[in-house]
């Protein structure tokens, strides 16, 4: 059938009207939805395999603070509250899972299984907002495969990149806070496009969930919300819809800060200070020093973590997306792309001090994925450009899995610490250990710990025994080296020199560790030492435990 002469102009008018109306949402066809959903399922399966290599295959939880979650969940299961002040949501969820699993296994094993299971499954939810954004970005009548390719490429980055996998084990809260933060971004986008109160309510809910899961979720959501408000106020087509979410965002921020202040006042004060005086983030920045004329600092800029370089690459793709589609882009889409690009580049900025950049760069890939999804959905050739970057991030993920596995506490060292619990003196006990061992001490020995000698010795009157845990051989944490003074009293403890003035008696010694008691802790400790010679019951191979000067 031949088209009339006015058909083409009419279609052009319809497309321009659709582009100018932020309330219209393109709905992909059934075929596109099916392909994207299939890609999502494939991504979730691949992500489960990749994450399991880091979380389930190693015999013990990985990461420097892997045992921290075990300690916190045990405290909730046994006492109904956290052992240490922290954001509570994830720990209570893990405790619920542990209670369910305890029907089938002994309580300690159930806690370990619950922590490792949540560490494996929750971060995979990052792929779901990728699917939702892809479905929203696909053009009506466009090629149905573009959305599926976007879900596959960017979804794999979401669940199996180095930035994601490096959070396994010791940074579960951080990883668990990112999916709700990402959903908050999508719900905010839906509000800008449709103006439905339900979308704004969902945005507020997910902001609170992310913020009460981890500080990283709080920072990421707040930065994203601020970016959306700033970009929205600069865009006349959606400006009327920005005022209400701005108010909701401020109310949610205030509510979350109030809750955090009740749970952990010190953390709340740090958050407020960071927001009101952000200059601390740039103190000692090698980038600023280099710009000020210090040529040697340029090398420190180049040594930024890989996550920062990848974040900047994603930010550049965001700029490319905005430039190439600057004409005819939906106003709400422009706002979300501007906000995500700004947050990605800010979190990856070489002007931030290194210790802060190391943390923020781990979060940068989440907002950075949004412009990439848009590009792949809208341009046939974008996948060719994005694929090498995605491959680099997946290779980074493979290296992260290998690193985590090689630096986890080895089972033999774990068994030694568990056996040491049987030789602890009765009563209240505090163990001085280097920071890398603190949570393992708390989990295996069920004792208090201190990573410095001075406060433990000063509080000796409050304890029945003050003990010292020393590494006597490297290898307890796989290929990670032991402390520089391995084998000496207070190995790895910053103020170990204070222990040299104390009379110390070895209680037990194994292949990796020596456990010693500081004499003179209290009269009960001295009595216990004389009455319980079996405290020396773990002699090292080929010898007996001796006293330590």
N, C-alpha and C positions, 0 to 999 in steps of 0.2 A: 504493500500500500504506500502511495507516494505522500510524503509530508507536505503540508501547506507551507507557504513562504513565511508565515509567522511562527512556525513551530520552534525554530532555533532561538529567536529573541525571547519567546515565552519561557523556554527552558532556562535561558541565561538569567532572566528576571527571577525565576523561582530559586535558582541556586544562590543569587545574591541575597535574596530575602532570607533564605535559610542560613546563610553565613552571618547575616546581621542580627539574627534573632538568637540570643543566648539560651532561650528556653527550649529550642528544638533539639532533640537528640537523635542523631542518626542511628537507625536500628539495622544491624547487619542481617543478612538473610539466614535462613535455617541452615544452609550448607556451611556458611562461614562460621556460625555458632558451633556446629558439630565439629568442624575441623579444629577450631580453637579449643574446644573442650577436650578433644582427643590429645591435642598438644599439651594441655594442662595436665592431663592424667600421666602422660609420658614424662613430663618434667618432674612431677611429684615422685614417680617411681625412681627416676634417675637420681633425684635429690636425696631420696631415702637411702639409696645404696651409697652415695658419696658421703652423706653425713654419718651413716652407720660405721663407715671405715674409721671415722674419727671418734665416735661416741660409744659404739657397742663392741667393736672388734678388740680394742685394747683391753687387757684384763682389769684395769682400774680406771676410774675417771681421770681424764687428762687435764692439762692446764695447771698453772701455778696454784690457783685457788680452787681446784676441782673438789677438794674435800670440804670447802666452806659450805656448799649447799647441803652436804650430808649432815653437817653439824646443825645447821639452821632447821632443817626438816625434822631431825631427831628431836630438837627442842620443842617444836610444835606438837609432834606426836606424843611426847612424854609429858610436857608441861602446858601445852596450849598456847605458847607464846615464843617469839624469837629469842635466841640466845644473845644476839647482838642487834642493835637498832639498824633497820634497813627498810627498803621499800618492800611491802609485805605480800603483794598479790601472788607472785610466782611461787613463793615458798609455801603458801597455804594450798595452792593448787597441787604442788608436789606432795604435800602431806596428805591430801585427800587420796591421791593415787597410791601413796604408800599404804594407807589404811586398807584400801581395796585389795592391794597385792598381798598384804599380810595374812589374808585368809588362806593363801596358797603357799606362803613361804614364811620363814622366820623374820621377825621385825627388822633386823639390821639389813638383811638381804633385800627386803621389800623397799627400804629407804633408798638403797643403792640403785635398785631397778627403777624406782619411780623417778629419781633424778636423771638417770641416763635415758629413760624413755622420753621424758619431756624435753630433754636436750636434743633428742633426735627428731621429734615430731613437730614441736611448735614452730621452729624457724622455717619449716617447709611452707608455712602459711603465707610467706612472702610472695609465693607464686600466684596466689589468688588475686591480689590487687593488680598484678601484671596482666592477668586475664581480663579483669574488669576494665582497665584502662585501654587495652587493645580492643575490646568490644566497643568501647565508646569512641575510639579514634578511627576505626575502619569506616571508609566512605560508603554511603549507600550505593549499591550497584558497582562497587569496586571489585577488584579481584579477591576472591574469597580466601586465597592462600596467604595473602599478606598478613592478616591477623594471626593465622596459625604460626607463620614464621616468626612473628614478633613474640608470641607467647613462648615458642620453643627457645629462641636465642636469648631473650631477656629473662625468661623464667629460669633457665639454667644458671645465668649470672646471679639471679636472686638466691638460689638455693645451694649452689656449689662453687661460688667464687671464693677466693682467698679471704676477702673481707668477711664473708659469712662464716666460713669454716674455722677461721682463727678465733672466733668467739666460743667455740665448743669447749666444754669442760669447765674452764675457769671463768667464763664470761656469759653464762647462760642467761642471766637477767638482761644483759645488753641485747643478746640475740632475740629473746622473747619479747622485748619491748618494740622491736622494729616492725613486726607485722601490724599491730594496732596503730602504730604511727603512720604506716603506709595506707591503711584503710581510712584513717582520719583524712589524709590528703585526698583520697578518692571521694569520700563523702562531702568534703568541702567543694570539690569540683562539681559534684552533682547539684549541690545547693546553688552554685553560681549559674549552672545551666538551666535548672528547672525551677528553683525557688520554692521547692516543697519543704514545709517545716520538718518533715520526717528526716530529710537528708541532713538538716542542720542539727537535729537531735542526735542522729547517729555520729556526726562529726564530734559533737561535744562528748558523747559517751566514749568514743575511741580515744579521744585526747586524754581523758581521765585515766582510762585503762593503761595507755602507754606511759603516762606520767607517773603512775603509781607502781609501775613494774620496775623501772630503772631510770636513773638520772639521764642516761643516753636517750631514752624514749621521751623524757621531759624536754630535753634540749632540742632534739630533732623535731618534735611536734610544735614546740613554741617557735622555733626558727621558721618552720614551714608556714605556720599560721601567720607570723609576722610578714613573711614574704607575700602570702596571698593577699593580706590586707593592703600592703603597700602597692602591689601591682594592681589590685582591684580599684583602689582609689585613683590611680593614674589612668584607668580605662573607663571612659564615660558610659559605655554600654552596660557595664555591670556594677557601676559605682553605687546605685541604689541598693543593691543586694549585699554590699560589703559592710555596711554599718552594723547590721544586726550580728553577723558572725564576729565582728570585731568586739562587740560588747560581750557576746557569749564566750569568746576566747579569753577575755580579761577575767570574766567571772570564773571560768574553769581554772585559769592560772591561779587566781586567789584561793579558790577552794582547794586545789592540789597543794599549794604551799602551806595552807593551814593544816591539812592532814599530815603532810611531811613534818611540820613543826611539832605536832603532837608525838609523832613516832620517833623523830630524830632531829631535835632542835638545832644541833650543830650543822647538819646537812642543809637544813632550811636556810640558816644564816649564810652558808656558803653560796647557795643558789641566788639569794637576794643580792649579795655582794657582787657576784659574777655578773648579774644583770645590770646593776646600777653603776658599777665601776669595771667595765670590760677591759680596761687598759692592761690588767695583769696578764691577759692572754697573749700580749705582744712583748712582754718583758723578756729580754734575752733572745729575741728572734734573730736568727742568723740572716734571714732575708732582709730585715730592716737594717741590720748592721752592714750588709753588703751594699744596700742602696745608699748608706751613709758614707761609703768610701772605704770599707774594710775588705780588700780583695780576697783575703784568706777565707772569709765567711762564705764566699760563693761555693766553696767545696762542701760546706755543711748544708747549703741549700740543695745541692745535687744529691746529697745522701738522705733526702727525705724518704720516708717509707714508701714501698711500692703502692700501698693503698692511696697515698696522696697523688701519685702520678696517674693512677687509673681514675681517680676522682676528677682530676683536671681534664683528662681525656673525655670523660662523660660530660663535663661542663662545656667543653668546646663543642661537642655534638649538640648540646642544647642551644648554643649560640647559632650553630649552623641551621638547626631546625627553625628557629625563630626568623632568621634572615631569609631562608629559601621560601618560607611560607608566610611571609609578612603581609602579603596581599590575599584577602579572602579568608583568613583564618578566623574561626569563631572567637568572639571576645573572651568567653570563659576559658577556652583552650589556651589562648595567648596568656592569660593571667596565670594559669597553672604551669605553663612552660617557663614563663619568666621567673616565677617563684622557685620552681624546682632547680632551674639553672643557677640562680643566685645562691641558693642554699648549698648546692653541690660545690660551687667554686669557693664559697666561704669556708666550708668544712675542709677543703683541700688546699687552702691558701698557704704558700710558703712563708708568709709574713707572720704566721702564728708560731709561738714558741714550740720547740720540738716535742715536749712531753704532752702538751695539749693537742698538737697536730696528730700525734700518734693515735689518740683516742677519737678525735673528730673524723679523721680520714676513714676510720672503720665504718662510720655511719654515712659517708658521702655517697656511696653507691646506691642507696635507697632512693633519694630524690633524683639522682642522676639517671635512673632507669626510665623515668617518665618521658623525657624528650626522645630517648632512643626508641621506646615503643611507638611514639608518634611518627618518627622518621620511617621506621620499617613498615608501619601500616600505610603510610601515604606515598612512599616512593619505592618503585620496583628495584632500583639499584642500591638502596640503602643497606640491604642485608649484606651486600658484598663488602661494604665499608665496616659495618658493625661486627661481622663475623670474626675478623682477626682480633679485634679488641675483646670480644667475648671469649675467644680461644685463649688469649693471654690471661684473662681473669680466671678461667678454668684451670689453666696450668698453675697459676698462683694458688688455686685451691688445692691442687694435688700436692704441691710443696707444703702447704699448711698442714694437710693430713699427715704427711710424713714427719714433719717437725713435731707436731703434737704427740705422735706415737713414740718418737724417739726420746722425748724429754719428760714423759710421764714417770711417776714413781714405779719402780720395778716391783714385781710381786714379792721377791725375796726380802726387799727392804720393808715392804708393807707388813709382811709376816713378822719381822723382827720387832717393829713398833707395836704390833698387836700383842706379842708375847711379853713385851716390857710392862704391859698393864698388870700382869700377874705379880710383878715384883715391886709395885708401887707401895710406899708406906701407907698405913691407914690414915684417914682424916683428909683435911683439905691440902691439896698438893698443887704447886705451880711449877711448870717446867720452862726453863730458859732455853730457847732454841732460835736458830736463824729464821728469818721471815718465811723462807720457802717451805719450812717444816711445820709452821704454826698450826695450820688447819688439820694436818695429818696427826699431829699430837692430840689436838682436841677430839678428833674422831676416834682414833685407835685407843688412846689412853684414857679418854673421858676425864681429862684434867685441865686445869687452867694453864694458860701459857703466857709468856712474855718474850718479846723479841729483843729486849734490852735487859741487861743485868741490874742496872741501877734501881728501877722501880720495883723489881722483884725482891731485891735484897732489902730495900727500904721498907717493904711491906711484909717482911718475914714473920713479924709477930702475928700476922693474921692467918698464917699458914702453918700446918703441921710439918711441912717439908718443902724446901726449895731445891729443885733438881735441875741438872744441866744435861741437855741432850747434845752430843757432839757427833759429827760425821767423822769417822776415822778412815774412810776410804771413798774415793770418787766412784760414781756409777749408780748411786741410789736413784737418780733421776735420769737413767738411760745415758745418752751421750752428753747430757749437760754436765759441765764440770762442777766439782764440789767447790766449797769455799776455798779461797787462797790459802788459808791457814788450816786446811783439813788435817785432822788428827790432834790438834791442840785443844786446850780447854776453852770452851766458848767459841768454837769454830764458826765463823760467819756472823757472830754477834758483834755489833758495832762497839760496845763498851766492855768487851770481854776482859780488858785489863783489870777491871774491878774484881774479877773472880780470883785473880792471882793472890790477893790478900786473904783469901778464905781457905779454910781447911776443907778439902773436898775428898770424898770417898766414893770410889766406883761401886755401883750396885750391880750392873750387868753390862756385858759387852758381846756384840755379835760381829758379823762380817762387815756391816756398814756403820753401825752406831755404837756409842758408849753412853750409858746413862749413869750419872753421878749425883750424889747428894751433897749439898752444902751443909757442913756441920754447924752446930750452934743455931739452927733455925728456931728451935724451942726445946724445952725439956722433954716433951713427949717425943720429938724427933730423935733426940739422942738415946732415949730409952728404947725406941723402936729399932734403931740401928744396932744396938747391942743385943736385942732380943730376937732379931730376925736375920741371922746370917744367910738365910736362903735368898735374900735379896740379890746375892751374887750368883743366882741360879742360872745365868745364861753366859757361861764362859765362852771366850772366843775359841775358834778352832785351834787346837794344839796348845792351849794354855788356859790360865785362869784369870779372872778379872782382878786387877790390882788397884791400889789406891792411886789417885792422881794428885800431884802436888798443887 
